[in-house]
Amino acid sequence: MTVSSQVIPTATTTTATQPATEPQPPAAPQPSAAPTPLGLFDRFAPRLHQYGLGMLRAGIGGVFVWFGVLKIIGLSPAAALVVAVLPFPAGDWFVPALGWAEVVLGLWLVSGRARALALPVLVGHLCGTFAVLVLTPSAAFTDSNPLLLTLVGEFVVKNVVLLAGAVVVTTRPRH
């Protein structure tokens, strides 16, 4: 039979040569070693993360503003794609209006204000870009193979990264 070192007897026996002693509480475990000092990266990572979130927010917002301005001034290479994918006839006003919406979204994202409202708008806009994959798959995939993206397909699929970034920067908890 084995006896655990954690078990403390409830009573002690005394002999003529030993005085009676009170039961002692178990000793607190001693720390095995001093904490390992943080490496250089671990010390700077929290600050880098904070700066990175700001850079990500500015970068995504800047891309929205840039692409929007190109649509407004009529120089967007994506304008023809946008019109071709729409399930309704678009007037000459549609692409510039979409551009203005993108500029507003980009500035909204950069501002960092009303993030809870910005997130569903950004998600809706970015998910709308995936319509190309469904409505005009021949423009997005080579030989109808979903693994073989065309240039248009790559342009659309990269929005997965923008969508993930938008979620990250709009849901960052305040400190």
C-alpha positions in Angstrom: 0.0 0.0 0.0 1.3 3.4 -0.9 0.8 6.5 1.2 0.5 9.9 -0.3 2.8 12.6 1.0 -0.2 14.9 0.9 -2.0 13.0 3.7 -1.5 14.5 7.2 -2.2 12.3 10.2 -5.0 13.6 12.4 -3.3 12.7 15.6 0.3 12.2 16.6 1.5 9.6 18.9 3.8 10.5 21.7 6.4 8.5 23.4 8.3 9.2 26.5 11.1 10.7 24.6 9.0 12.8 22.1 6.8 15.7 23.1 3.3 15.9 21.6 3.1 18.2 18.5 0.2 19.8 16.8 -0.5 18.7 13.3 1.1 21.2 10.8 -0.7 22.5 7.7 0.9 21.4 4.4 3.7 23.7 3.3 2.9 26.0 0.3 4.6 24.8 -2.9 7.7 26.7 -3.5 8.1 28.3 -7.0 10.4 26.1 -9.0 12.3 29.0 -10.6 12.1 32.7 -11.4 9.8 33.5 -14.4 11.6 33.4 -17.7 12.4 36.9 -18.9 10.4 37.9 -22.1 12.3 37.9 -25.3 12.6 41.0 -27.4 9.7 40.1 -29.7 7.4 39.2 -26.7 8.1 42.6 -25.1 7.3 44.6 -28.3 4.5 42.4 -29.6 1.6 44.1 -27.8 2.6 47.5 -29.0 3.3 46.2 -32.5 -0.2 44.6 -32.5 -1.8 47.9 -31.5 0.1 49.8 -34.3 -0.8 47.0 -36.7 -4.5 47.3 -36.0 -4.3 51.0 -36.8 -2.3 50.3 -40.0 -4.8 47.7 -41.0 -7.8 50.0 -40.5 -6.0 52.8 -42.4 -5.0 50.4 -45.2 -8.4 48.9 -45.7 -10.0 52.3 -45.5 -7.5 53.7 -47.9 -8.2 50.9 -50.4 -11.9 51.7 -50.2 -11.3 55.4 -50.8 -8.9 54.8 -53.6 -11.1 52.3 -55.5 -14.1 54.6 -54.9 -12.4 57.7 -56.3 -11.5 55.7 -59.4 -15.1 54.8 -59.9 -16.2 58.4 -59.4 -13.8 59.9 -61.9 -14.6 57.1 -64.4 -11.1 55.5 -64.4 -11.9 52.2 -62.6 -10.9 49.1 -64.4 -13.6 47.3 -62.3 -16.5 49.5 -63.6 -17.2 47.3 -66.6 -17.2 44.2 -64.4 -19.6 45.8 -61.9 -22.1 46.7 -64.7 -21.7 43.2 -66.3 -22.5 41.4 -63.1 -25.6 43.4 -62.1 -28.9 41.5 -62.5 -30.6 44.8 -63.5 -29.8 47.4 -66.1 -27.6 50.1 -64.5 -27.6 53.7 -65.6 -24.6 55.9 -65.9 -25.1 57.0 -62.4 -24.6 53.6 -60.8 -20.8 53.1 -60.9 -20.1 56.7 -59.6 -22.7 56.2 -56.8 -21.0 53.0 -55.9 -17.7 54.9 -55.8 -19.2 57.5 -53.5 -20.4 54.7 -51.2 -16.9 53.2 -51.2 -15.3 56.5 -50.3 -17.8 57.0 -47.4 -17.1 53.4 -46.2 -13.4 54.0 -46.4 -13.5 57.2 -44.5 -15.9 55.7 -41.9 -13.5 52.8 -41.4 -10.5 55.1 -41.0 -12.4 57.3 -38.5 -13.0 54.3 -36.2 -16.4 55.7 -35.2 -19.7 53.7 -35.0 -17.8 50.5 -35.7 -20.9 48.4 -34.8 -22.8 50.0 -37.6 -19.9 50.0 -40.0 -19.3 46.3 -39.8 -22.6 45.1 -41.4 -22.4 47.7 -44.1 -18.8 46.6 -44.9 -19.7 43.0 -44.8 -22.7 43.6 -47.1 -20.6 45.5 -49.6 -17.8 42.9 -49.7 -20.2 40.0 -49.9 -21.8 41.8 -52.8 -18.6 41.5 -54.7 -18.8 37.8 -54.5 -21.8 38.0 -56.9 -19.3 37.6 -59.7 -18.6 34.1 -58.6 -22.2 33.1 -58.7 -23.7 35.3 -61.5 -20.8 35.2 -64.0 -18.7 32.2 -63.1 -17.2 32.2 -66.6 -15.5 35.5 -65.8 -14.1 34.2 -62.5 -13.0 30.6 -63.3 -11.1 29.1 -66.1 -12.9 26.2 -67.8 -15.6 26.2 -65.0 -13.0 24.9 -62.6 -13.4 26.7 -59.2 -9.7 26.0 -58.4 -8.5 27.9 -61.6 -9.2 31.6 -61.0 -9.0 34.1 -63.7 -7.6 37.6 -63.0 -11.2 38.7 -62.3 -11.6 35.7 -59.9 -8.5 36.6 -58.0 -9.7 40.2 -57.8 -12.9 39.0 -56.2 -11.5 36.3 -54.0 -9.0 38.7 -52.4 -12.0 40.3 -50.8 -12.0 37.4 -48.3 -8.9 39.1 -46.8 -10.6 42.6 -46.8 -13.6 41.0 -45.2 -11.5 39.4 -42.4 -9.6 42.6 -41.9 -12.8 44.6 -41.7 -14.1 42.2 -39.0 -10.9 42.5 -37.0 -10.6 46.3 -37.0 -14.3 46.9 -36.3 -14.6 44.5 -33.5 -11.4 45.4 -31.6 -12.4 45.9 -27.9 -11.8 49.3 -26.5 -9.2 49.6 -23.7 
